[in-house]
Amino acid sequence: MTASARAASIRDGVDVLATQAGEFASGLAGPPWLTKLRRDGAASFVKAGFPSLHDEDWRYTNLLPLARTVFGLAPRDVTIAERTQAVELEARLGTLGLSSPGPRLVFVNGRLVRRTAHTLPPEILFENLATALRLAPERVEKALVAAPSAHPFVALNDAFLDTGALVRVGKGLAAPDPLVVVHLSTSASGTPAPLMSHLRNLVVLEENASATVVEVFLGSDELSFTNAVTQAVLGESARLTHVKVQLEGRQTFHVGSLFLSHARGARSVSHVYSFGAQAARNEIATTLSGEGSGTELYGLFAAASGQSVDCHTLIDHVAPHADSLELYKGILDGAGRGAFDGKVIVREGAVKTDARQTNRNLVLSNEALVDSKPQLEIHNNDVRCSHGSTTGRIDSDALFYLRSRGLSEGAARALLTYAFGSEVVSKVAAPDLRALLEDRLHAWLPAARTVTA
Amino acid sequence: MSQQNLLEIRNLHASIEEDGTEILRGIDLVIRPGEVHAVMGPNGSGKSTLAHVLSGRPGYAVTAGTVSFLGKDLLAMKPEERAREGVFLAFQYPVEIPGVSNTYFLRTAVNAVRRHRGQPELDAMDFLELLDAKAKLVEMEEALLNRSVNEGFSGGEKKRNEVLQMALLDPRLAILDETDSGLDIDALRIAAGGVNALRDGKRGMLVITHYQRLLNYIVPDFVHVLSDGRIVKSGGKGLALELEAKGYGWIETDAAAAAR
């Protein structure tokens, strides 16, 4: 095991990151707005620091272990060792069913390591954000500076802004295959500190454009820190399906944010599957600012002993006649911890809003813990809104029913746990992706068997 | 001669685990292969508790007595072991299990039992063939096989699904817990038809019912009357008709008199 340096205090940890950000930015050229964005990001992060458990929005996420660890950036060039590890990790996707030779960008510790040869029309852009920042930065400026820098991890992401996936689909076009972005975290041999990566993905769909974007996070079992921000800007009547699959190793810290904005009539569907990492926080903020726009958020998170997974969603109904549907499910086993914190805001002008939010959690052991905090904030009367949250154990009648038909207790528990999660997985339209997720859910299930009632 | 008894219940006492209330107060019952026994009795007499205790449902404590199934100690077995050994309980209230397809569930159950019996597991194709044949027995529509287990099924469909499971699992002893409850006459006829098709001279059955009506369709060899946790009267199928005509009152009075 690599000995990792400890920051003397959280304050020290913040200062170390600020210094790293300064060094990082000074090594990069770019237009003044970009330099400023990075510098402002670092400054905002220094000002805000790591959120603590006293912050209402962070009360379920213990960042102390993250804040006290000193992470390093991988050197600019990908090493042979990383390349080898990347190939091995990516091969896992093949066995998971995601082997289709469609468009794919593979990043390892924050640097592009591979892209599949694919033929997309010139109006569909799918490439490294860093390339766009060098060749045509003015084309991404507007979107990038619009990210909410008040968020400490977005600010930190701004400070290190360079690589990630850039998707742009021109007016009226549909990306024919899912655009797959793979983020790998590995411990590159030779680096003294555990690695961090700050990825920025930008998805721009013009009027009537449509695309499916899949982000997969995979990693080896060493300590690492992933801070990913994805911004998706949907033009009028655009359609986006965004799938995030978080399967990182059991020592990884993962903070990921997805921002969705909708013009008139735009629709998005988001899927979050979070099974990995030591501590994972999945955030989504979706703004329905276009009339008649809509969003569907589906999430499935699972945590066993030594893991915590938090899902935070914000659905902001700004425009009238917009609809939102949210279904999040959590499965907690062993001493695993999880949280669902979902807020729906319906603004004064957002009449005829239709918003439905559901969170259900399944607790498989006495030590597991899950917090659920659904919130509705409604500022006008002409709406249809509902929300509900339940947390329960495996139904004892169903368990006995299955056992009375010959299934062992472990098999019965696994089947019922699978059934609980499969409701969410079934919402994924792409068959190979659905198969991958069903497989991951299955792979997770043996944990359900270790528990005795 | 001496054909082995299928089920042998001796002086069975059982209580509700939570509060210690004694429900079964000394049951004695022997079922030989091929026999169909009906257990009748008023509400609260312990009929369903008997079914639950025999199938191993958690929540009951056996405080005295023995139950042997084909010579083995049934009470020492887990519910799934009883099922694999050949005890089947048709539930009074079959459980809805959203998210588990009925067909998948049935195949998993069949293969769990086949593994135990040393038979090869059935693959999806072979199983569908078997399922198709058995589904006809209870007039089960294909749509119900593709839905989640019992989810949104009518009362009759749920009971038919129980009989279908029984046909698939091919038990040595079938316990039918109030299979007639909540069924109209057509649904009852279909369910009973399925049960009768499974009477083969070897399989034993324990039919638990409040009303004599079911026994017009599933005609028993023996009828036992349960009252206050004990079998207070046993007889042939005629006893059921007598109960239908006179109600349970006279039995309870007789039993009380005998106890005095």
Interface residues (C-beta under 8 A of the other chain):
Chain A: D395 S396 D397 A398 F400 Y401 L402 R403 S404 R405 G406 L407 S408 E409 A411 A412 L415 L416 Y418 A419 F420 S422 E423
Chain B: S55 G56 R57 P58 K78 P79 E80 R82 A83 R84 F88 L89 F91 P94 V95 I97 P98 G99 V100 F105 T108 A109 A112 V113 H116 S148 Q165 L169
